[in-house]
Protein backbone atom coordinates (compact mmCIF):
# COMPACT_ATOMS: atom_id res chain seq x y z
CA UNK A 1 0.00 0.00 0.00
CA UNK A 2 1.11 3.56 -0.70
CA UNK A 3 2.27 5.37 2.41
CA UNK A 4 2.17 9.16 2.60
CA UNK A 5 4.63 10.70 5.04
CA UNK A 6 2.69 13.77 6.06
CA UNK A 7 4.20 16.67 7.97
CA UNK A 8 1.59 18.78 9.72
CA UNK A 9 1.01 22.18 8.05
CA UNK A 10 2.75 21.13 4.86
CA UNK A 11 2.02 20.59 1.18
CA UNK A 12 0.68 17.05 1.53
CA UNK A 13 -2.98 17.92 0.98
CA UNK A 14 -2.58 18.04 -2.78
CA UNK A 15 -1.11 14.52 -2.79
CA UNK A 16 -4.03 13.28 -0.70
CA UNK A 17 -6.39 15.00 -3.15
CA UNK A 18 -4.86 13.16 -6.09
CA UNK A 19 -4.94 9.83 -4.26
CA UNK A 20 -8.62 10.34 -3.44
CA UNK A 21 -9.36 11.38 -7.02
CA UNK A 22 -7.71 8.21 -8.31
CA UNK A 23 -9.50 6.15 -5.63
CA UNK A 24 -6.22 4.62 -4.44
CA UNK A 25 -5.75 3.07 -1.01
CA UNK A 26 -3.12 4.78 1.10
CA UNK A 27 -1.84 4.97 4.63
CA UNK A 28 -0.98 8.25 6.35
CA UNK A 29 2.06 8.52 8.60
CA UNK A 30 1.88 11.89 10.34
CA UNK A 31 4.85 13.82 11.69
CA UNK A 32 4.29 16.74 14.10
CA UNK A 33 6.26 19.96 13.74
CA UNK A 34 8.50 21.09 16.57
CA UNK A 35 6.50 23.35 18.88
CA UNK A 36 9.22 26.04 18.98
CA UNK A 37 10.93 25.90 15.60
CA UNK A 38 7.98 24.56 13.57
CA UNK A 39 10.50 22.42 11.69
CA UNK A 40 10.08 18.77 10.76
CA UNK A 41 11.28 16.14 13.24
CA UNK A 42 14.53 14.28 12.63
CA UNK A 43 12.54 11.07 12.14
CA UNK A 44 11.40 12.31 8.72
CA UNK A 45 15.04 12.26 7.59
CA UNK A 46 15.01 8.50 7.99
CA UNK A 47 12.53 8.41 5.10
CA UNK A 48 14.36 10.96 2.93
CA UNK A 49 17.65 12.75 3.71
CA UNK A 50 16.16 16.25 3.45
CA UNK A 51 13.31 15.50 5.83
CA UNK A 52 10.78 17.38 3.70
CA UNK A 53 7.13 16.55 3.16
CA UNK A 54 5.30 15.19 1.29
CA UNK A 55 7.07 11.92 0.63
CA UNK A 56 5.47 8.69 -0.50
CA UNK A 57 6.71 5.15 -0.25
CA UNK A 58 5.25 2.53 -2.56
CA UNK A 59 6.82 -0.81 -1.79
CA UNK A 60 10.56 -0.30 -2.08
CA UNK A 61 10.17 2.97 -4.03
CA UNK A 62 10.47 6.33 -2.25
CA UNK A 63 9.43 9.50 -4.05
CA UNK A 64 9.86 13.05 -2.74
CA UNK A 65 8.84 16.43 -4.23
CA UNK A 66 5.17 17.05 -5.00
CA UNK A 67 5.62 17.30 -8.76
CA UNK A 68 7.61 14.08 -8.91
CA UNK A 69 5.00 12.33 -6.74
CA UNK A 70 2.17 13.49 -9.01
CA UNK A 71 4.08 12.31 -12.09
CA UNK A 72 4.78 8.95 -10.43
CA UNK A 73 1.19 8.34 -9.34
CA UNK A 74 -0.27 9.30 -12.72
CA UNK A 75 2.33 7.28 -14.62
CA UNK A 76 1.82 4.16 -12.52
CA UNK A 77 -1.85 4.37 -11.53
CA UNK A 78 -3.46 7.13 -13.58
CA UNK A 79 -4.52 5.05 -16.61
CA UNK A 80 -4.70 8.25 -18.63
CA UNK A 81 -6.67 10.19 -16.05
CA UNK A 82 -5.86 13.68 -14.77
CA UNK A 83 -3.59 14.65 -17.65
CA UNK A 84 -3.96 15.57 -21.32
CA UNK A 85 -3.43 13.22 -24.21
CA UNK A 86 0.30 13.05 -24.97
CA UNK A 87 -0.52 13.47 -28.69
CA UNK A 88 -1.99 16.92 -27.99
CA UNK A 89 1.32 18.77 -28.05
CA UNK A 90 -0.04 22.22 -27.24
CA UNK A 91 -2.11 21.03 -24.30
CA UNK A 92 0.70 18.84 -23.02
CA UNK A 93 3.05 21.84 -23.07
CA UNK A 94 0.45 23.90 -21.20
CA UNK A 95 0.03 21.14 -18.62
CA UNK A 96 3.76 20.78 -18.07
CA UNK A 97 4.17 24.54 -17.73
CA UNK A 98 1.75 24.81 -14.82
CA UNK A 99 3.16 21.66 -13.23
CA UNK A 100 6.62 23.26 -13.09
CA UNK A 101 5.48 26.84 -12.55
CA UNK A 102 3.82 26.08 -9.20
CA UNK A 103 7.08 25.24 -7.41
CA UNK A 104 9.57 26.82 -9.79
CA UNK A 105 8.16 30.36 -9.94
CA UNK A 106 5.17 30.91 -7.66
CA UNK A 107 6.17 29.12 -4.44
CA UNK A 108 9.61 30.81 -4.12
CA UNK A 109 7.81 34.16 -4.22
CA UNK A 110 5.27 33.06 -1.61
CA UNK A 111 8.04 31.66 0.58
CA UNK A 112 9.92 34.97 0.37
CA UNK A 113 6.68 36.75 1.30
CA UNK A 114 6.27 34.51 4.34
CA UNK A 115 9.89 34.90 5.46
CA UNK A 116 9.87 38.70 5.28
CA UNK A 117 6.46 38.91 6.99
CA UNK A 118 7.89 36.90 9.89
CA UNK A 119 11.09 38.95 10.13
CA UNK A 120 9.83 41.55 12.66
CA UNK A 121 8.19 38.84 14.76
CA UNK A 122 11.47 36.96 15.23
CA UNK A 123 13.80 39.96 15.59
CA UNK A 124 15.24 41.13 18.95
CA UNK A 125 13.12 43.96 20.34
CA UNK A 126 15.91 46.48 19.89
CA UNK A 127 15.92 46.12 16.11
CA UNK A 128 12.23 45.35 15.54
CA UNK A 129 11.58 48.82 14.01
CA UNK A 130 14.48 48.30 11.59
CA UNK A 131 13.41 44.78 10.64
CA UNK A 132 9.82 45.96 10.15
CA UNK A 133 11.07 48.72 7.87
CA UNK A 134 13.05 46.21 5.81
CA UNK A 135 10.07 43.84 5.69
CA UNK A 136 7.69 46.58 4.56
CA UNK A 137 10.11 47.90 1.93
CA UNK A 138 10.79 44.48 0.41
CA UNK A 139 7.09 43.69 0.38
CA UNK A 140 6.13 46.99 -1.24
CA UNK A 141 8.92 47.30 -3.79
CA UNK A 142 9.70 43.70 -4.71
CA UNK A 143 7.27 41.02 -3.55
CA UNK A 144 4.00 42.92 -3.97
CA UNK A 145 4.52 44.00 -7.60
CA UNK A 146 5.76 40.55 -8.62
CA UNK A 147 2.86 38.82 -6.90
CA UNK A 148 0.39 41.06 -8.71
CA UNK A 149 2.00 40.12 -12.04
CA UNK A 150 1.74 36.41 -11.19
CA UNK A 151 -1.87 36.69 -10.08
CA UNK A 152 -2.78 38.64 -13.21
CA UNK A 153 -1.35 35.86 -15.38
CA UNK A 154 -3.11 33.14 -13.40
CA UNK A 155 -6.37 35.09 -13.46
CA UNK A 156 -6.18 35.51 -17.24
CA UNK A 157 -5.64 31.78 -17.74
CA UNK A 158 -8.44 30.75 -15.39
CA UNK A 159 -10.85 33.34 -16.76
CA UNK A 160 -10.79 31.63 -20.12
CA UNK A 161 -10.51 28.00 -18.96
CA UNK A 162 -11.61 27.75 -15.31
CA UNK A 163 -8.85 25.18 -14.69
CA UNK A 164 -5.21 24.66 -15.61
CA UNK A 165 -5.54 21.77 -18.07
CA UNK A 166 -8.15 19.58 -19.74
CA UNK A 167 -9.27 17.01 -17.16
CA UNK A 168 -10.57 17.97 -13.72
CA UNK A 169 -8.61 17.87 -11.63
CA UNK A 170 -5.51 17.51 -13.77
CA UNK A 171 -2.09 17.01 -12.24
CA UNK A 172 -1.51 20.70 -12.95
CA UNK A 173 -4.63 21.65 -10.97
CA UNK A 174 -3.45 19.44 -8.13
CA UNK A 175 0.01 21.01 -8.18
CA UNK A 176 -1.38 24.55 -8.30
CA UNK A 177 -3.88 23.86 -5.53
CA UNK A 178 -1.40 24.40 -2.69
CA UNK A 179 -0.05 27.85 -3.60
CA UNK A 180 -3.50 29.16 -4.48
CA UNK A 181 -5.12 27.70 -1.36
CA UNK A 182 -2.25 29.12 0.70
CA UNK A 183 -2.76 32.53 -0.91
CA UNK A 184 -6.49 32.42 -0.17
CA UNK A 185 -5.69 31.87 3.51
CA UNK A 186 -3.33 34.84 3.74
CA UNK A 187 -4.73 37.25 1.12
CA UNK A 188 -8.13 38.20 -0.22
CA UNK A 189 -8.63 37.10 -3.82
CA UNK A 190 -11.69 39.30 -4.40
CA UNK A 191 -9.87 41.19 -7.15
CA UNK A 192 -9.15 37.89 -8.91
CA UNK A 193 -12.60 36.30 -9.25
CA UNK A 194 -11.58 33.45 -11.55
CA UNK A 195 -8.80 32.47 -9.15
CA UNK A 196 -11.18 32.76 -6.20
CA UNK A 197 -13.65 30.54 -8.09
CA UNK A 198 -10.89 27.98 -8.71
CA UNK A 199 -10.17 27.78 -4.97
CA UNK A 200 -13.89 27.43 -4.26
CA UNK A 201 -14.09 24.65 -6.83
CA UNK A 202 -11.34 22.75 -5.00
CA UNK A 203 -13.22 23.07 -1.73
CA UNK A 204 -16.42 21.82 -3.36
CA UNK A 205 -14.69 18.81 -4.92
CA UNK A 206 -15.83 15.58 -3.25
CA UNK A 207 -12.33 14.09 -3.28
CA UNK A 208 -10.97 17.22 -1.54
CA UNK A 209 -13.77 17.02 1.03
CA UNK A 210 -12.75 13.43 1.79
CA UNK A 211 -9.20 14.67 2.40
CA UNK A 212 -10.46 17.30 4.85
CA UNK A 213 -12.54 14.69 6.65
CA UNK A 214 -9.50 12.44 6.98
CA UNK A 215 -6.67 14.86 7.82
CA UNK A 216 -8.39 18.18 8.55
CA UNK A 217 -8.31 21.46 6.60
CA UNK A 218 -5.16 22.85 5.03
CA UNK A 219 -3.27 25.03 7.51
CA UNK A 220 0.02 26.88 7.25
CA UNK A 221 3.02 27.20 9.56
CA UNK A 222 3.50 30.42 11.46
N, C-alpha and C positions, 0 to 999 in steps of 0.2 A: 504493500500500500504506500502511496505517496505520503510523505511526512513534510509538513510545513513548519519550519523553525521560525516562530513568530515572536519578534520583539515588540513589547507593548509600545504604543505610540510610534509606529513605524509605517513602512510602505507596504505592509503585507496584505492590506485589504484588497488591493487590486488582484493579487494572486488568488485569494479566496474567491473573488468574484468570478474570475475565469474558471476556476475549478467547479464552482456551482453551475455556471453556464454550461459547461461541458458534462455536467452530471457525473463527475468523477468522485470516487471515494477518497478521502484523505484524513489524515490524523494531524492534529495541531499540537505542537510542543511549544509552550509559551515561556518566554524569558522576561522577567521583570527588569525594568531599568533601575539603576542605582538611585536611591532616594535623594542623594546630594548632587551627584554629578549628572544624573539622567543618562549616563552612558550604558551600553550593553554590558552584561556580566561576562567575566572571563570564560565561563562555560560555553558561550557561543563560539569562541575561537576553537573549540575542539571539533566543531562542525566545519568551520571554514576559517582559515588563518586570520582574516580581517575582522571576524566577529560582527559582520553586518547582517541586517535582515532586510528583505526575506531571503531565505535559503530553502531549497527543497532537497530532499533525498528520495530517490526512487530506486529501491534495491541498492545496488552498489554504486549508483550514479549520484553525484552531488552537483547541484547547479545553483550558483549565486547570480546576483544582478537581475532585477525585475525583467528587463528586456530579454535577457538570455533565457530566463525561466518561461516567459510567454512563448518565445520561439520554440523551446523544447516541448512544452505541453501541446502546442498546436501541431508541431511536426510529428510527435509520437501518438497523440490521442485526438487530434482535432478532426481528422477525416474530412478535411476541406472546410470545416466550419470556422467562422470568426476571422476570415482573411479573404482577400480577393483572389480571383482566378489568376494563377501565375502567367497565363497567356495574355492577360490584360495588362500590357506593359505600363500604360499611363497610370492605371489605378494601383498597380503594384508599387510603382515609384512613389505615389502619393502616400500609400500605406506605410512604406518603409520610412519616408520622411518623418511622419508624425511619431512613429515608433522610436526613432533616434532623437528627434527634437525634444521630447519630454524630458529626458535626462541630460541630453547634451547641451541644450540651450536654455530651456525654461527653468529647470530645477536649480542650476548654479545661481541664477539670478534670485530665485526665491530663498535659497540658502543664505546668500549674501544679505538679503533683506532681513532675514531672521537674526543673523549674527549681529548686524549693526543695530537692530532694534533692542537687542539684549545687552549691548555694550554699556549703557549707563547703569543698568540694573546690577551688573557684576563688577563695576569699577569701585575702587576705594572712595569713601565719601569726599575726600579732599579734592579729587579730580572729577567728580561726577559732572559738574557744570561743563568742563572741557570735553569729556567723553560724550555728553549729550549734544554739545555743539557739533562735534565731529559726526555723530550719528545723524543728526538732522541735516547737515550739509551733504553728506553722502547720499542720503535718501532723496533729498530734493534735487540735487544736481546730476546724480548718476543713476540710482536705482529706479526712482520714480519715472523719469522719461523713458528709460528702456522698457520698464514694465508696461507702460501705456502703449508703446510700439508693439510689444508682444501680444497684448490683449486685443489690440486693433486687428492684428493679423488673424488671430484665433477667431475673433468675432466675425470677420469677413468670411472665413471658411465655413463656420457653423451657420451663418445666416443663409447661405446658399444650399447647405447640405444637411444640416441638423446633427451630423455625426462626422467622424473623421475618416471613415472608409465605407465600404459597401454594406457588409453585414452588420447587424447589431447584436451584441456589441462586438466590434472587431478587436483584434489585438491592439490596434492603435487607440481605440476608445478606452480599452482597459488600461493601457500605459498612460494615457493622458488623464485618466480619472483621478490619480492621486494629486498632481499639481493643481488641478482645477478645483477639486474638493478642498484641498488645503487653502487655496486662495479664498474660496467662499467662506471659510471659517474665519479668516483674518481680515477680509476686505469685502465691502459690498460690491456686488456685480450688477447693480441696477442700471449702470450705464452701458452694460454689455448684455442685452436681453437674450441673445442667442446662446451665449456662454452660460448665463444663468439658467436658461431652459435645459441646456445639456446636463448641468449638475442636477437639476430637478428630475430629469429623465433617469439618471443613474439611481437616485433615491427611490424612484417609483418602480425600478426594475425588480422583478420577483427574486432573481438570483442574488441581487445586492441585499434585498431585505432578509434573505436567508443568512447571508453573511453577518448582518447586524444582529440577528437573533442568536447566532452562534458565538460571536466574539465581541459584540458590542459595537457602538458607532465609532467611526474614525475620529481619533483625537490626535493632537500634536504635542510634542515635547515643549517645555517652557511654559 
